[in-house]
Amino acid sequence: MLAALITCTLVIAIATLLPLWRNPHWCVRSWDFPRLQLAVLALVLIVAQLIFLEWGDITTWALVSITGLALGLQVWWILPYTALWPKEVKDAKIQSPERSLSIMTSNVLTPNRNAGALIALVRQHKPDVLVTLESDQWWENQLAVLADEMPYRIECPLDNLYGMHVFSRLPLHEPEVCFLIEEKVPSMHALVEMKSGQKVRMHFVHPAPPSPTENEESGERDAELVIVGRSVADSDEPVIVTGDLNDVAWSPTTRLFRKVSGLLDPRVGRGFFSTFHADYRLLRWPLDHLFHSHHFTLASLTPLPSIGSDHFPLFSRLMFAPVRGEDQETPSPDGDDKGFANQIVREQGASKHDVPEPGE
């Protein structure tokens, strides 16, 4: 029993400390994801240590202390994404259709053929903007039935799991499809004109993850997020960035993106709103995101029912309220963050000038 508990303690400690290393290899970066699961396992392990080991033994307290430290570190990372933390984005006070902007983000999973489920959700929730990820030509053909309801669109059907489409009820200005870092991984950029006439700069992204079957390292994903973040940081206009980031809300890379961009995360102080993996309740984390400038407050943020994909769709409704939102505290980078961001983009030969700036 002692040997088993020592082994489990070492595993928990390594899984906790390894992501602190800035190595971009997938076998390091993958431990950014299951922090809630590791926190629960650490808590269970502490209980087991106290039950099965001698309380007066120094080994017991050494193991409990190590596991307790691991538990504390895991909780420190995820605590901002619980209701115990102050909300970063204010609740919307006024529900005005003219000042409302709703977005549905859905990674459809290319082999999934349940397009009817997504179409039903679109007709139920009536988002102003729908962005689909992993959508190929088959998905484009199926979603053509939305043309009368959502006549404005940007299309990039691909069969490599990185196809992307944007459908909108609202006019899209200066739409552009770009391949910022990798030649087969698109992003989309446009100005969305709200019913009030206010134009909002939007960026739709889906960078490739670090994994043994895709990119061995996270450099490509991290660089795309950094240059998009740097580009929007230069704008004083309303900005939204949304999509499947293939990264969790609390990871060092997403935190860096938020600091570099100055955008707000409506999850902070509200909850995880996990969107992946739809089939495994115990292995879920937030991969689909929406970040916005201080011009907006939050009316609602909701993961929607399964459409047969490995992701749940995410439905967000924002209110354009620049006066109410002007004192929302936006994140900002320190010297270390700037140096780390410089290193990431330098290694990929990327620049914020590669990112379209609609409306600028």
N, C-alpha and C positions, 0 to 999 in steps of 0.2 A: 504493500500500500504506500509506504514512504517513497519508494522508487517511482511509482506511478504519479504521485502528487508532485514530486520534484520535477519529473518530466513535463507534466502539464504546466507547472509554474514557469519553466524555462520557455515553453512554447508561447505562452501568453506574453511573457516579457519580451521575447524576440519580435512577436507580431506587433507589439505596441511600439517598440523602439525603432524598428526597421524603417517605417515611413518618415522618421525624422531625418534620415539620410536623404540627401537630394539626388541620389542616383535615379535616373529616369527609366531604368529597366523595368519591364512589366512585373517581374517577380517582387520588386520593391514597391512600386506604385499601387499594385493591386491591394495592398494592405491598408490603403486609404479608405477603402470602401466599407468593410464590415465592422465599423467601430461600435455600433450598437450591439451587434452580435457578440463581439469580443468583450464588451463591458458586461453583458449578461453572463457570459462564460466565466469571466473573472469573479463575479459575485458568487456564482455557484461554487467555484473553486475555493473561495475563502470559507464558505460554509462547510465544505468537505474537509478542508484543512483543520478547522476548529472541532469538527466531529471526530475525525479519525486519528488525529495526532495528539500527543501528550502536550497539555497546555504549558507545563513547566519546562519543556525542552526548548533550547535556544533555536534549534532547527525549525521548530514550528513557527516561532515568531519571525524568523528570517523569511520563511516562505510566505507567511501572511503579509508581512511588510512589503515584499516584492510584488505580490499579487494586488495588494491594496494600492500601491503606487501605480501599477498598470491600470487598475480600475479608475483611479483618479484622472490619469492622463486621457483615457478614452472618454470619460464623461466631460472633461474640459473641452474636447474637440466638438462634441455633439450638443452640449448644453445650450448654446445659442439658438439651436433649432428645436427648442421646446417652449412651452408656455411659461416656463420659469424665467425666461429672459425677456427684457423689454422689447417691444415691437420696434423694428427698425423702420417700418413703413406704417404710417398712420392709417386708421380705418377711414374709409370715405364717409363723409357726413351727408352729402347730398347725392342722390341717385338721379342724375340728369342724363337723359338719352343723348343730348347734344354733346355732352362732355364725357361720355362713356366710350371706352374702347375695350372690346372683348377679344381674346385670342385663344384659340384651341390649338395645342401642339400635340401631334400624334405621330409617334414612330409606329408605322403600320406593320412592320416586319414583311419583307418582300414576299416570301412564300405564302404568307397568310392570304386567304381568299375570301375573308368575311367582310367585304367592302360594305355590304348592307348595314352592318352594325355601326360603322363609322358614319355613314350617310344618315342613319337614324339619329345618332347623337348630334350631328350638325343641325338637323332639322328641329330637334328638340331644344337645343341650347342657343341656336342662331348666333354663332360667333361672328364678329365683324371680319375677322381674319382667321383662316385655317392654314396651318403649315403642316405638311405631311413629310415624313422622313422615311427613307428606304422605299419610296414609291417608284415603281418602274412603269413601263408603258401600259401594262395591264391595269395598274391602279389609276393611271391617268385616264384610261378609257372608261373605267367604272365611275370615276368621280366626275366625268363629263356631265352627268345628270344634274350637277349643282350649277351649271353654267348660267341658268336664268336667275338663280338666287345670288350667286357670287360671280359676277361677270368679269372681274379683274383678276388676272392670274399671272404667275411666273412659273415656267415649266422647265424641269430638267430631269426627264425620266432616265434612270440608269438601272442596270441589272447587277450592279456590284455592291448592293446594300447601302449605297450613298445617293440614290436618286432623291430628289426634293421637289416639292411643289408648294406654291403659295396661292391660295384662293381668297378673294376678298369681296365683300359687299361694298367696300369703300374704294374710291379711286386710288390707284397706285401710280406714283410719279417717279420718273427716273429709275425704273426697275433694271436690275443688273444681276447676272449670274457670274460668279467669279470662282476661280480655283486658286485660293490664296497660298496654300502651302503644298498640297499634293495635287497632281494633275487629274486625278479621278475623284476628288472629294470636293464637291461644290459648296458654296455659300450663296445666299441671296440677300439683296440690299435694295431698299426702296423707301420712298416717302409715302406714308399713308395719310390721306386727307380725311380727317374726322368730319362728322356731320356739322360741326360748328365752323368748319373751314380751317381749323388748326391742323398743321402738318406735323407728322411725327416721323422721325428718322428711325427705321427698323432694320435690324440685321438678323438673319436667320442662319444658324450655324449647326453643323453636325460633324465635328472633327473626329478622325479615326482614333480609337482607343489604343493604349498599350496592351498588347495581348500576345500570346504565343502564336495565334493564327493570323494576326494583322501586323501592326507595327511592334517591333520588339521593344522599342522605347517610347516614352511619352512626348518626346521632343516636338513632333509635328503637331500634336494636339495642343500642347502648351504654347507653342509659338503662335498658332492661329488665335488662341484666346488672348494672348498678350497684345498682338497687333490690333485686333478689333477693339480691345480695351483702350489702347493708346489713342486710336483714332477717335472714338466717341468722347474721350476725355477732353478733346480739343473743342467740342461743340457746346454752345450755350443753349441749344435748342432741345426740345423733348426727344428722348432717345429710349428705345426698347431693344434689348437683345434677347432672343429666345431660341430654343432648339434643344436637341439632345447633345449635351456637352461631353457625353461619355466620361463624366467625372461627377463625384458627389459634391454636395453643397459645402461640406466642411473640409475638403481637401486643400493642401497648400496651393495648388494651382488655381482652383476656383477663388480662393481667398485673394491670391495675387491678382487675378482678373478683376475682382471687385475693387481692390485698392487702386489698381492702375486706371480703371475706367471711372471710378467714382460713382458707380451705379449701385442701387439699393436692391436688396433681396427680400421680397415679401415673406419668405419663409421664416426669417429671423424673428423669434419671439412668438411664432405661431405653431410650428410643427414641421415634421419631416416631409409630409405630402409625397411619400415614396411612389415612384412610377415604374420601377423595375425591381424584381422580376415578377411579372403578373402571375406566373404559375407556381411560385414558391413563396408562401407567406412568410417563412422564417428567413428568407434571403432577399430582402427588399431594401432599396435605398433610393434616394432622389437623384435621378440621372437627367430628367427633363426639366429645364429651367426657364424662368423669365426674370430678367433684371431690367430695371428702369431708372430713369433720372428722377431727381427730386420733384419734378413737375407733377407727378402722379401720386395719388393715394389708392388704397386697395379696397375694392368693393367685395371681391370674392376670389378664392383660390381653391380649386377642387379637382382632385383626380377623379376621372370618370370611369364607368364600368368597362370591363374588358371588351375588346373588339376581336379577340383571337390572337393578338400580338403578344410579344413578351413584355411590352410596355403598356401601361394604362395611359390613355390620353389625359392631358392636363388642361383644364379650363381656367382662364384668368380673366377677371374684369377689373379694369383700372378706371379711375376717374381723373380727368385732367383738372387739377386744382393747384396751380402754381403758388397761389398765396398761402393756402393751408400747408402745402408741402415744402415751402422754402426753408423752414428751419429743421427739416429732417436731416439728421447728421449722416453725411456720406463718408464712406471709408476713404483713406488716403494712404499712399505708400511712404515708407521711410527710406533711408538711404540703402539699407540692405535689400529691400524689395526692389528698388530701382536697379541695383546691381544685378540681382537675380534675373529680373526681366531682360536686362541688356544681354546677359549671357544666353538666355533662351533664344532670343531672336537672332543673335549673332551666329549661333550654331546652325540655325536653319536658313541663314541668309535672307531673313524676312524684314519687312519694314511696314510701319503703320501707313505709309503712303501707298501701299498696295491695296488698301481697303477703300472701296468707294465711299464717298461722302455726299450722299444725296441731299440736296438743299443747301449745301455749303458753297 
